[in-house]
Amino acid sequence: MSEKRWIVGVTGASGAPYAVRLLGALVELNVPADVIVSAHGWRLFAHETGIGGEQELLQAIGGSGSLEFYDNGDRGARPASGSAPYKGLVICPCSMGSLSGIANGNSRSLIERASDVTLKERRRLVAVVRETPLSAIHLENMLKLARLGAVIMPASPGFYHGPRDVGDLVDFVVARVLDHMDVEHAIGYRWTGEEEARDG
Ligand SMILES: Cc1cc2nc3c(=O)[nH]c(=O)nc-3n(C[C@H](O)[C@H](O)[C@H](O)COP(=O)(O)O)c2cc1C
């Protein structure tokens, strides 16, 4: 691998539009990434976006660009090894099930294994978690991962940028994810001061 890649996991939490927007941005910005979608991640793509599989996802995000897709059952694939020099891993959206598997080091899927590797290699792990309300189990799992250095990024868009549609809310979350991937982008809105927000 010449340029270090990101790993992007998509799991079965509500929020498939975030994943579509994130993957589309990575294609557009030519950011290399290995993508792993769980079985319920595919289910949520179908349920929330009408995307019925990899080909339809590629159509929705403008082609494969520098993305490569891996089977979530294949714990022998490239993202499973610490010797593959990734920048880090983003799970968007991240279900409570996957959160638990990662917090407990289960490695029962490629997403869980790649997360385990990301933690042991001290690389960046970003989990765009989504559930409400949160149980003590969810909170403990998040705290455990945060203490290990993971970025816990709830899929909870702000409203201070005056969103006009759902796309603006999706962009709010995806922009923050890209920030934490150190990807330069022009998505969403950046707060520059209260006056401007009130007047603009
Ligand atoms: C329509 C639908 C919405 C769901 N929303 C959530 C959610 O927001 N958060 C969550 O943790 N699980 C949610 N789930 C449940 C997960 O998909 C389920 O626990 C699954 O086993 C997670 O597996 P995965 O992490 O391997 O994708 C949802 C399931 C369905 C079918």
Ligand as a Chemical Component Dictionary entry (heavy atoms), coordinates in Angstrom:
data_LIG
# 
_chem_comp.id                   LIG 
_chem_comp.type                 NON-POLYMER 
_chem_comp.pdbx_formal_charge   0 
_chem_comp.three_letter_code    LIG 
# 
loop_
_chem_comp_atom.comp_id 
_chem_comp_atom.atom_id 
_chem_comp_atom.alt_atom_id 
_chem_comp_atom.type_symbol 
_chem_comp_atom.charge 
_chem_comp_atom.model_Cartn_x 
_chem_comp_atom.model_Cartn_y 
_chem_comp_atom.model_Cartn_z 
_chem_comp_atom.pdbx_ordinal 
LIG C1  C1  C 0 -34.529 -0.977 11.246 1  
LIG C2  C2  C 0 -33.496 -1.266 12.312 2  
LIG C3  C3  C 0 -32.982 -0.219 13.055 3  
LIG C4  C4  C 0 -32.021 -0.450 14.036 4  
LIG N1  N1  N 0 -31.497 0.597  14.725 5  
LIG C5  C5  C 0 -30.521 0.386  15.633 6  
LIG C6  C6  C 0 -29.899 1.496  16.282 7  
LIG O1  O1  O 0 -30.192 2.666  16.028 8  
LIG N2  N2  N 0 -28.910 1.232  17.179 9  
LIG C7  C7  C 0 -28.508 -0.051 17.472 10 
LIG O2  O2  O 0 -27.609 -0.200 18.290 11 
LIG N3  N3  N 0 -29.102 -1.120 16.871 12 
LIG C8  C8  C 0 -30.081 -0.936 15.960 13 
LIG N4  N4  N 0 -30.667 -2.001 15.324 14 
LIG C9  C9  C 0 -30.301 -3.353 15.755 15 
LIG C10 C10 C 0 -29.004 -3.860 15.128 16 
LIG O3  O3  O 0 -29.108 -3.843 13.724 17 
LIG C11 C11 C 0 -28.737 -5.279 15.605 18 
LIG O4  O4  O 0 -28.451 -5.268 17.003 19 
LIG C12 C12 C 0 -27.615 -5.970 14.864 20 
LIG O5  O5  O 0 -27.446 -7.259 15.382 21 
LIG C13 C13 C 0 -26.322 -5.204 14.932 22 
LIG O6  O6  O 0 -25.328 -5.982 14.287 23 
LIG P1  P1  P 0 -24.074 -5.310 13.593 24 
LIG O7  O7  O 0 -23.446 -4.402 14.580 25 
LIG O8  O8  O 0 -23.188 -6.472 13.243 26 
LIG O9  O9  O 0 -24.561 -4.616 12.370 27 
LIG C14 C14 C 0 -31.613 -1.796 14.310 28 
LIG C15 C15 C 0 -32.133 -2.844 13.552 29 
LIG C16 C16 C 0 -33.054 -2.578 12.564 30 
LIG C17 C17 C 0 -33.567 -3.736 11.745 31 
# 
loop_
_chem_comp_bond.comp_id 
_chem_comp_bond.atom_id_1 
_chem_comp_bond.atom_id_2 
_chem_comp_bond.value_order 
_chem_comp_bond.pdbx_ordinal 
LIG C1  C2  SING 1  
LIG C2  C3  SING 2  
LIG C2  C16 DOUB 3  
LIG C3  C4  DOUB 4  
LIG C4  N1  SING 5  
LIG C4  C14 SING 6  
LIG N1  C5  DOUB 7  
LIG C5  C6  SING 8  
LIG C5  C8  SING 9  
LIG C6  O1  DOUB 10 
LIG C6  N2  SING 11 
LIG N2  C7  SING 12 
LIG C7  O2  DOUB 13 
LIG C7  N3  SING 14 
LIG N3  C8  DOUB 15 
LIG C8  N4  SING 16 
LIG N4  C9  SING 17 
LIG N4  C14 SING 18 
LIG C9  C10 SING 19 
LIG C10 O3  SING 20 
LIG C10 C11 SING 21 
LIG C11 O4  SING 22 
LIG C11 C12 SING 23 
LIG C12 O5  SING 24 
LIG C12 C13 SING 25 
LIG C13 O6  SING 26 
LIG O6  P1  SING 27 
LIG P1  O7  DOUB 28 
LIG P1  O8  SING 29 
LIG P1  O9  SING 30 
LIG C14 C15 DOUB 31 
LIG C15 C16 SING 32 
LIG C16 C17 SING 33 
# 
